[in-house]
Amino acid sequence: MKLIFITIIALVISSVLAYQVHLEPGYALLSYGTLSVETSLAVLVFITLFAFSAFYITLRTLLTVKRAPKSLGQWNTKRKQANATKALNKGLIDSAEGNWQQSERLLVKHAKNSDTPLLNYLSAAHAAQSQNAYDRRDDYLFKAGEALPEQIHAIHLTRAKLQLAAGQLEQALATLQQLKSATPKHPIVLTLLMNTLQQLGDWHVVYTLLPSIKSNRKILQDEWQTIEHETLLHLFSSASTEDKAALDTIWKALDKTQKLNPDYLAAYTSYLIKTGKSQIAEELVLKGLKNQQTDALLSLYSQLNIDTNKKIHQLEKWLKSQETRPTLLNTLAKLCLQQKLWGKAKMYLDKSLSIQATSQAYLLLGEAHEQLDDDTNDANAFYKMGLELSLNGHAIAEAKTT
């Protein structure tokens, strides 16, 4: 449209000039030394315009020829970038659809011409890992670092995530430790490192890492609370006699609420009982039972290496306010059987079974009948009922887990 408009204007101007020349052609004389040229003004103007146009066209042609390689290069670059963008989109779609091989091929082929080479190489690394081609994955990550060295942190972070996803825990740990040295407070690095150590079962190192994680405001409390709970339980339950000093330090570092947590208390006192620290264990268990009487703590109290009559006396005091608690009645009955108080044990068990039928109560009642020289058929019947309840309980538990 613009060219047509310019052409029309040129034709109009030419027509006006031609008409004016027709009315008055004018006269022009050009003289140089003995040489002179006479012509009309219209011819002179025409020759001048023609010469100028020829010069202009020649000059533009020479400039165009000179710039041709650069222009062709720019055009070729834009063409390759456009193709790379199309290939990137197609590669990402293939990746989403699970066409890993095709996705990897497209992404790598056009990575060097892409406006986003990092995205190409990282996506290709994902595609390679999906094919279990870990060497190719690492090669693409290396090339991503070469293409964009300023993004090396993001590339290493991706490497760690891929290694974790592939189950390469030792490699992931090495990568994350390197990242932690460079960025000690990076929340994602700390979280991934904590998860890696947890999977490796290195609970002591997880414990030393927890303060950094808990003090990091960018890491939500829900993200580390469960791992802290699991870490403390593992440290307490799997401790050996050589770990006493470290374990005591960990216990002292807990706050009041944590020390009353039945899970921590049960795990730590179990360790104390195993190492012969029954007096300290008794104090802790009694403190815990005053706060919350759980089955685990009651069981631990019955296992304490202290006078059995003392334990029976203490449990009977609690029974006055908890007469309908089967676990407490069963624990009392078990201690009475140890003291050969058969009749008393049978009384507690009968009361327990009237509240709730449990396998433990039936098995203990069978033992009581056996010791009282009752009919062996009764004892066997109670043993059978106890075993059936126990087996049914295991079957239900397995069904829930599957």
Residue, then its C-alpha position, 0 to 999 in steps of 0.5 A: m500500500k505504501l509503495i502504491f501511494i509513493t508511485i501515484i505521487a511520483l506520477v502526479i509530480s512527473s505529469v506536472l513537471a512534464y506539462q510545465v516543461h511543455l509550456e516552457p522548455g527553458y534553455a541551458l548552456l554548459s561551458y568548460g574552456t573551449l567546450s560548450v553544451e547547449t540543451s533545453l532545461a528539461v533535458l538537463v534536469f532529466i539527465t541529472l535525475f537519471a545520473f543521480s538515480a544510477f549512482y544511488i542504485t549502484l551505491r545501494t547495490l554495492l552496500t547490499v552485496k557487502r552486507a549479504p554475508k552478515s544478513l544471511g548469517q542473521w537470517n540463518t541464525k533466526r531460522k535455527q532459533a525458530n527451529a530450536t523453539k519448535a523442537l523444544n516445544k515438541g520435545l517437552i510434549d514428547s517428554a510429557e507423553g513418555n516418548w523419552q527417546q524422541s524427546e531426548r533426541l530433539l532437545v539435544k539436537h537443537a540445544k546449541n541454537s536454542d534461546t534457552p539451552l539450560l532448559n534443553y539440557l535439563s529436560a534432556a537429562h530428565a528424559a535420559q534418566s527416564q531411560n536409566a541412561y545415567d551416563r548420558r544424563d550426567d553428560y547433559l548436565f555437564k553441557a548445561g554447566e558449560a553453556l551457562p556457568e552462571q547457573i551452576h547452582a541450579i544445575h547441581l541442584t537438579r543433579a541432586k534431585l535426579q540422583l535421589a529419584a534414581g536411588q543414587l543416594e551416595q552420589a546425591l549426598a556428595t552433590l548436596q554436601q558440595l552445594k551446602s558448602a557453597t550455600p549453607k542456608h539454602p532451604i531446598v539444599l538443606t531439605l534434600l540433604m536431610n531426606t538423603l541422610q534419612q534414607l541412608g539411615d545416618w541418624h547421627v548426622v541428621y541430628t546434627l543437621l536439625p538445628s540448621i533446618k529448624s532455624n531456617r525460616k523458609i523451611l516449614q515446621d511440618e517438613w522437619q518435625t516428622i523427621e526429628h521425631e523419627t531421628l530421636l526414636h532411631l537414636f534412642s532405640s538403636a543405641s548401644t552401650e558405647d553411645k551412652a554419653a552421646l545419648d545422655t547429651i541428646w536427652k538433656a537437650l530435649d525440652k520439657t514437652q519432648k521429655l514427656n513425649p511417651d515415644y521418646l520416653a519409652a525409647y530412652t528408658s528402654y535403653l536405660i533398662k538394657t544398660g542397667k540404669s533401672q533407678i533412673a529409668e524408674e524416675l523417668v517412667l513414673k514421671g511420664l505415667k503421671n503425665q500420660q499412662t500409655d500402654a508402652l510406659l506401663s509395659l516398661y514399668s513392669q519390666l523395671n528391675i525393682d521389687t515386684n511387690k513395689k510395682i504391684h503396689q504402685l499399679e494398684k494405687w493407679l487402678k483406684s482411679q482407672e478401674t476400667r482400663p484393661t491394660l492396667l489390669n493385665t499388667l497387674a495380673k502379669l506381675c501377680l503371676q510372677q509373685k505366684l499370686w494366682g487367685k489375685a491374678k485370676m481376679y484381675l484378668d476376669k475383670s479385664l475380660s469383662i471390659q474387653a477381650t484381649s489375647q494377652a488377658y486370655l493367655l495370662l488367664g490360661e497360665a493362671h488356671e494352669q497354676l491353680d491346678d484347675d481343669t486343664n481343658d479350661a486352661n487350654a481353652f483360654y490359651k486357644m482363645g488368646l492365640e486366635l485373637s492374636l492371629n486375628g489381630h495380626a491378620i487385620a494389621e497386615a490387611k491394613t498395611t496392604 
